Amino acid sequence: MQAKAMPFSIKSKVWVEDQNGKPLLGQGRIQILLAVEETGSLNAAAKALGMSYRGAWCRISNTEKRLGARLLERTVGGKAGGGSHLTPLARTIIERFEKLQKAVEKEADRLFEDFFDARTLGRGQKGAEKGN
């Protein structure tokens, strides 16, 4: 007989901070970098993500300052209109952050299964749906 699937799941959020507690990397910054790779410009990436150019620029600029290295190679104006593309460091960071995120999610799922089951979370208990 096969066990019933757990009706609940755990969620986690991973980010990296510098020694002063300032954000360095997280899913938001990774999404900006991926959007730059897809669109070829920080401005277009910001628009695609529904955020302001200034907001996207500040996040990437702050990360570059904290790293002491560039994540974007920028070209200004001209016939092609300028644009941005990822540095090799940015590509490495994206790859490793995504691997880290998957490893954390896998471990969180394992721990969740170790610590909780449907009965522990009130499944089938009177008043459980009302948060009692």
GIQUIBEL-V482764 format. One record per residue. SS is DSSP state (@ for helix, = for strand, . for the rest). PSI is psi in whole degrees, 0 to 359 (999 if undefined). D_LAST is the distance of its C-alpha to the last C-alpha in Angstrom with 1 decimal. Layout:
ss=SS psi=PSI d_last=D_LAST
ss=SS psi=PSI d_last=D_LAST
This chain:
ss=. psi=131 d_last=31.8
ss=. psi=138 d_last=30.1
ss=. psi=147 d_last=26.5
ss=. psi=142 d_last=24.0
ss=. psi=144 d_last=23.5
ss=. psi=128 d_last=20.3
ss=. psi=3 d_last=18.3
ss=. psi=160 d_last=17.4
ss=. psi=159 d_last=19.8
ss=. psi=147 d_last=20.4
ss=. psi=145 d_last=22.3
ss=. psi=159 d_last=24.6
ss=. psi=129 d_last=27.2
ss=. psi=135 d_last=30.5
ss== psi=162 d_last=33.1
ss== psi=134 d_last=36.0
ss== psi=157 d_last=37.0
ss=. psi=183 d_last=40.4
ss=. psi=344 d_last=41.1
ss=. psi=8 d_last=40.3
ss=. psi=14 d_last=36.8
ss=. psi=139 d_last=38.2
ss== psi=136 d_last=37.0
ss== psi=308 d_last=39.6
ss== psi=148 d_last=38.1
ss== psi=179 d_last=35.0
ss=@ psi=324 d_last=34.2
ss=@ psi=313 d_last=35.3
ss=@ psi=323 d_last=38.7
ss=@ psi=318 d_last=39.1
ss=@ psi=321 d_last=38.5
ss=@ psi=312 d_last=41.2
ss=@ psi=317 d_last=43.6
ss=@ psi=322 d_last=43.1
ss=@ psi=324 d_last=43.6
ss=@ psi=316 d_last=46.8
ss=@ psi=320 d_last=48.0
ss=@ psi=319 d_last=47.4
ss=@ psi=337 d_last=48.9
ss=. psi=9 d_last=51.5
ss=. psi=145 d_last=50.6
ss=@ psi=322 d_last=48.0
ss=@ psi=312 d_last=48.3
ss=@ psi=323 d_last=47.7
ss=@ psi=314 d_last=44.8
ss=@ psi=314 d_last=43.1
ss=@ psi=316 d_last=43.7
ss=@ psi=329 d_last=42.3
ss=@ psi=358 d_last=39.1
ss=. psi=32 d_last=38.8
ss=. psi=167 d_last=39.5
ss=. psi=153 d_last=42.4
ss=@ psi=316 d_last=45.4
ss=@ psi=317 d_last=45.1
ss=@ psi=315 d_last=41.5
ss=@ psi=315 d_last=42.4
ss=@ psi=315 d_last=45.7
ss=@ psi=317 d_last=44.0
ss=@ psi=313 d_last=41.5
ss=@ psi=318 d_last=44.3
ss=@ psi=315 d_last=46.8
ss=@ psi=320 d_last=44.5
ss=@ psi=317 d_last=43.8
ss=@ psi=317 d_last=47.6
ss=@ psi=316 d_last=48.3
ss=@ psi=326 d_last=45.8
ss=@ psi=331 d_last=47.2
ss=. psi=27 d_last=50.7
ss=. psi=155 d_last=51.4
ss=. psi=142 d_last=51.5
ss=. psi=335 d_last=49.0
ss== psi=138 d_last=50.9
ss== psi=124 d_last=54.6
ss== psi=142 d_last=55.4
ss== psi=140 d_last=58.4
ss== psi=133 d_last=59.4
ss=. psi=215 d_last=60.9
ss=. psi=185 d_last=64.1
ss=. psi=322 d_last=64.8
ss=. psi=349 d_last=61.7
ss=. psi=6 d_last=59.6
ss== psi=183 d_last=58.1
ss== psi=188 d_last=54.8
ss== psi=150 d_last=52.9
ss== psi=160 d_last=52.3
ss== psi=143 d_last=50.4
ss=. psi=163 d_last=52.2
ss=@ psi=323 d_last=52.2
ss=@ psi=316 d_last=49.9
ss=@ psi=317 d_last=47.3
ss=@ psi=319 d_last=47.5
ss=@ psi=316 d_last=47.0
ss=@ psi=316 d_last=44.0
ss=@ psi=310 d_last=42.4
ss=@ psi=313 d_last=43.0
ss=@ psi=323 d_last=41.8
ss=@ psi=318 d_last=38.6
ss=@ psi=321 d_last=37.7
ss=@ psi=318 d_last=38.3
ss=@ psi=313 d_last=36.2
ss=@ psi=314 d_last=33.3
ss=@ psi=319 d_last=33.5
ss=@ psi=319 d_last=33.8
ss=@ psi=317 d_last=30.7
ss=@ psi=317 d_last=28.7
ss=@ psi=315 d_last=30.0
ss=@ psi=321 d_last=29.2
ss=@ psi=319 d_last=25.7
ss=@ psi=316 d_last=25.2
ss=@ psi=314 d_last=26.7
ss=@ psi=320 d_last=24.6
ss=@ psi=314 d_last=21.4
ss=@ psi=326 d_last=22.6
ss=@ psi=324 d_last=23.5
ss=@ psi=337 d_last=20.2
ss=. psi=152 d_last=17.6
ss=. psi=175 d_last=17.6
ss=. psi=322 d_last=15.6
ss=. psi=320 d_last=14.2
ss=. psi=324 d_last=13.2
ss=. psi=14 d_last=11.2
ss=. psi=9 d_last=9.1
ss=. psi=121 d_last=11.8
ss=. psi=359 d_last=12.3
ss=. psi=141 d_last=9.5
ss=. psi=130 d_last=8.4
ss=. psi=358 d_last=5.4
ss=@ psi=325 d_last=5.5
ss=@ psi=338 d_last=7.4
ss=@ psi=4 d_last=5.6
ss=. psi=15 d_last=3.8
ss=. psi=999 d_last=0.0
